[in-house]
Every structure is written in C-alpha cells, then in structure tokens.
Amino acid sequence: MSLTEEILSQLPGNVLSGLRRTDNILTSLRTDNTLIPNVVKENSQPLNSVEWDVIISGGTLGILIGCALAVRGVRVALLERGILQGREQEWNISRKELEVFRELDLLTAAELETTIVTKYNPARVSFQGGTEVWVEDVLNIGVDPIYLLETLKTRFINVGGKLFENTPFSDVVVHPNGVKINNQFTARLLLDAMGNLSPISQQARQGKKPDALCLVVGSCAEGFPENNSGDLLLSFTALQNQCQYFWEAFPAKDGRTTYLFTYMDANPQRLSLETLFAEYFRLLPEYQGVELSQLKFKRALFGFFPSYRQSPLQTPWNRILPVGDSSGNQSPLSFGGFGAMVRHLQRLTLGIEEALQIDKLSVQDLTILQPYQPSLSVTWLFQKAMSVGVEQKIDPNQINQLLSVVFQEMQQLGTPVLKPFLQDVVQFGALTQTLLKTGLSHPLLVAKIIPQVGLDSLLDWMLHYVNLCIYSGLFSINPMFKPLVNNLPIQQQYYWHRLVDAWKFGSGGDYSE
C-alpha cells in the first residue's frame, strides 16, 4: 500500500475512491473521447404557462445568486442534486469581498460575523532563492460553508424561494417564452450554476479540451508547529515532473490547511491527482518542518480546475445563462468557486433583475451579462509563464527566478500594485509599472520568457493588454455620460449598464480597498 493510500484510507467518506473517480474524469477530459452531452434542446412551440422567473441548477453556489434574486422579489426555484449543505472545509476570502452579503441584504451584520471562523495575518509570497514578500488582509478570512449555506437557505425560503433537493438536472427544452427543465419545471430563465463539469457548458463547448488545467491537492491536519500566518503563493523546489509546484497554507479552526497546486496544459501524459498527492506527502514535511507521523489528518481536499481561452462562456441558446465556474468567469490563475462567484454576485444579480424586468432574455441580451474581460484574458500569459510544456526544456529554476523578481518589484511599488494582483485583479496602471520596472531591472530574465511562452502567446497577450488600457480609459470617463443615459429608453439603458459593467470588471475597476 502506498503512503497516499495509507493516509487517505484512514479518513472518513471513502476519500480514495473519490480521488480515483475524479482522476478518471480528468483522464477523459485530457483525451478527446469525452462524450458531448445533448441536454439542451429547442422547441418552437410556446409553453402554456411559466411558473418561475428563474430556475437555478446547482445549489452549492447557486444559492448565493438565488437568494440575492429572491430578496429582490424575483420568483426563484433552486434545483440541487443532493442535499444543499456546506462541507467541513473553510472558504478563504478577503474581508472587503464579504461586504457584498450586507449590500445585497443576504446576511445581517451578526450573521456575517458568525460565518467567519478564522482570521489570520500576515500572508507570505516566497520563491526558492528569493526574498519573502509579506502582505496583510488577503484571503485571510476563513468562512464556514456549513453555516453560510444553511443561513442563506433559510433566508431564501423565507423570502419565497423554493428549494428542490435530491433533484439532479437532466435536460432543458428552450421554448420561445420560457424553458422546461427535467420535463417538469418551467421558468423564463435558467441559470446554470453546475460548475466546471456542467453538461450545459460541455454541450456549448462541443467537447473542446481545456486550454489549461490547475490541479490541486491538500489536507487539513493537526500537529503543526504554532503558526498564525499564511502562505498565498510559495515554491521551494525547481521543476518536478515538468511541473512547477506551488503551495498555500492557512490556519483553520481545527488545524492547518495546506495545498499543493500546479498549472499545466491538458496533455494526456500529465500527472494524475493521485501522483500529485504522493508528491504532496513527500514534500509536506520539508514545507512545514514537521514529520508526517506527528500530524493527525482530519480531511483531504483535491480537484482540478479547467480553463478555456474562450471565457467567459457565451452560450448559443436563448434563456440560458451560465454563472460561476460554469461560465469560466475566473482567471486561469485562480481556483474559481466561492471567490469568483462572490466577486460577480452584485453585477449578475442587478443585471439579471434588469433583464427580467424588460424581458431581455435572448442570446444577444444574455451574452453581454458575461462579457469579454481583458483583465481576465491578460492573465493567460502569466499562467503560461508559470507552467512548462511536456517536452519543453527550460532552466529548472527559471519560473522561480522570474516570480521572485516580479514580486520583489511589486512589493517595492507598494500595496496598491501588490494587493489587487494577489486577489486576482489585474489593472492597467499596476501591470504597466510592474512590467517596466521588471524589464528595466532584469532584461535578460524577461528575454528568457519569450521562447518559454511562445511568440504567438505574446502577440495575443499584447492585444488584451491594449484592450485593458482602453477599458480603463472608458470606465474612467463613464460618469460623464450618466445624464445622457438616464434619458435613454429602458431597453437601451440595459445595454449601456452592461457596457459599463464590462469596462469596470474588464479593467479591474471593481477592486476597492
């Protein structure tokens, strides 16, 4: 029995078989034999009646937007394939980002405080051979998903939302005046919150392989030396298995959570999650300065996060809108999930409410609710620079050297440059300053990146970089147009509001301290 099998088999919930099941899904995603689902069909006959304004499929994060809409008087039904409940694992986020739960009237101030079960400071960014960079108040809040989801569930039902548990999504038929889900539920609009492996997203993407993957494994355990700080991004090894390994660590209410993650393409030769877990257990003692025998493992965490260049996903059907990970609304650097959903929660809630009020539910009307964002697209080059091709030969320390230099320059430029980037927000001014400073101080190191990422990727990136500048400019002058917009017909106002949202999020203008 391997060390991985030995440790995981001691944990409750048959973790090992879950890991291998996830690895099988990963294998089929990397090969081209994935069956394309056929769950969305169209019918030209109108429905006799429509019961709901919105049906959301996928409850774990769907409850966030479901509750936000229901509070605003929208008739919402939520379908969840199992029981809607959080898992014994904290969701890490920054305090400022949680304010949206108060702004949208989803939680009281007391409830919001109760959801927070851990707080820590500071957090470290460190790469082999480089100096440590420390930052405050980034992903330093641990939220209890069990309490959060239970509280939102109660609020949702109290304001008139209807929850259907043990109700997996099977299919949807799009009619001219609504959608019919599972041949049972009818609504004006379907929100797909079924995550990365949503069958609707898979059908829309027509079996396209992901352009990149992030694999992550980890655990929560007791027995670590006392440590009230965290790690946001840390590497202490050169390339291994043609992968650059990165680590994260956070204090948890019942121990310490540590993650190992790595970026890669979808080549079938890449390592499996089980192999990555073996690497995690091999390197964890060196990372945390503790023997495995001293640790009491409470739970294991693992997953993979596919990302596509064509993101956010814009579906080819009327009356269906992907939200959260189904839409690919996170950068290829981030894990998506809770943080990405929270970041876009207010934008999507207000946009969907407005679309329903004026019946703007066609493909064209919904596409602009998930617009192109240069702030996301520019991060593809960073993901490329943090990974290496299966056959590619580079200096094993090159990625560490580059990242070490970049983060040192960012630290010198100060918190307004460093903190947004660590929260997955890229802004034109901060990015430009970092590029200039790094390029002037370390021209040879920057030159090495060009063959690593490829000229095509660099040229593609320059287009998004220019667009980032344009979006920043447009968002900054947008207030001048407000008096004119208020005099437009409401249909045109809807399109203008979506444009402003695109400029705001596409320029990183949604970030505030």
Secondary structure, DSSP 8 states (H G I E B T S, - for coil): --HHHHHHTTSSS-HHHHHHHHHHHHHHHHSTT------EEE-SS--S---EEEEEE-HHHHHHHHHHHHHTT--EEEE-SS-----SS-EEE-HHHHTHHHHTTSS-HHHHHHHEEEE---EEEEETTS--EEESSSS-EEE-HHHHHHHHHHHHHHTT-EEE-S-----EEEETTEEEETTTEEEEEEEE---TT-HHHHHHHTT---SEEEEEEEEEEE-------EEEEEE-S--BTTB--EEEEEEETTEEEEEEEEEE---TTS--HHHHHHHHHHHHHHHHT--GGG-EEEEEEEEEEEE-SS-S---SSTTEEE-GGGGT-S-TTS--HHHHHHHTHHHHHHHHHHHHHTT--SHHHHHTTS---HHHHTHHHHHHHT---SS----TTHHHHHHHHHHHHHHHH-HHHHHHHHTT---HHHHHHHHHHHHHH-HHHHHHHHHHH-HHHHHHHHHHHHHHHHHHHHHHHGGGGHHHHTTS-HHHHHHHHHHHHHHHHHTTTT---
